[in-house]
Amino acid sequence: MSLGAGAARRSRTLIVLLLAAVVLVTVGGVVVSRLVGGSGPERGAAPASPSATNPPTASPSPPPPPPGADITGPLNLLLVGVDTRVSVPGWEPHADSVLVLHVPRGLGRAYLFSLPRDLVVDIPAFPKAGYRGGRTKLTHAMSYGSRVPGRPKQPSAAQGYELLRSTVSGYTGLRIDAGAVVTFAGFDRLVDSLGGVDLHIDQRVVSRHRQPDGRHRESAPGGYTGPQMVYEKGNRHLTGWQALDYARQRYIPGGDYSRQRHQQQLIRALVGKILDQGLARDPDRVQQVVDALGDTLIYVGGRRLIDVAYALGGLPADRFVLVGLPGRSVGSGSGYRGEQLTPVGRRFLTELRAGRADAYLTKNPTLRVKT
């Protein structure tokens, strides 16, 4: 497999991961509303007039509280994009994208930030997988944790998530309440089902993978060949394949950190699109979105997805804060070891835990990802 093909697969996984945040915050709430509110033919019908000959009936008991009504925050969700190469026997899943969605107490605001896949961290011992622990790149926590003793070519992504969750929790100091492991399928269909997405493109981006008509560029030694799709700066309306392609690109000024920013902007745009369309009041449209998702999202958590989705269902789109944590490389050239967050990035995690994220972002406005 060429390096370009591998990067393309990882990029697609990253995009779908961002979609998981959209699903948990918006679409999931609609599923709950269907369960709580009901949609049968009796809903909304006028009650029958009581008969003079019928004895009075007892007052109906109050309905049970909706699922997740007891969740008041804080709430932390770990969203993981996994590079699963199903065509390679025994391929161990790698966490190619790691995002944390933090919702403070009161559930009135949410912060979404990424951790670099190559972040150098302490990965704790994990006896279940026979892993003794070590200091290495964050992406490896998923693969090390997925190893099942006695089953050398049957890795478990769910087990790998356990070790990754412990690693992220140890690094950020946040308790992880639930999460999602995401693989790629049908992202462009989903965006098209929403009628495309309006996005502000903040820098000129030349695609390595697509031609202007949407066809894939041909693979060639060292990359690709053929005409290239170009995304110019400004407000643009993107179709499904264009949104996917734009947010995949990392061979641009700013590299992977620019790609993280673009992906977060895409999340914000999709959240706004879903809310603007009133999806939360239209179960049929929700079903279309869910059908387009296919098997891209695997929910992992202590609380049920229904509970978490209901708790987040009322979160306004304009209270969804995107945060870009700055980082820098550790080592260089052949001695490259990975990435580390700058002191400003690390301090954000401290302020987030203390409930002072807004004040810190005010003092450090460049951490906010503009949409």
CORKAMO-V155749 format. One record per helix or strand of 2 or more residues. SS is the DSSP state (h for helix, s for strand). FROM is the first residue (numbers start at 1). TO is the last residue. Records with the same first field share a line. If there is no record, write none. Layout:
BEGIN
SS = FROM-TO  FROM-TO
END
This chain:
BEGIN
h = 3-37  127-129  139-145  157-172  187-193  240-246  255-276  279-281  283-293  305-312  317-319  333-335  343-353  357-363  365-367
s = 75-83  94-103  110-115  119-123  134-137  178-182  197-201  205-206  218-220  223-225  230-231  234-238  297-301  320-323  327-330  338-341
END
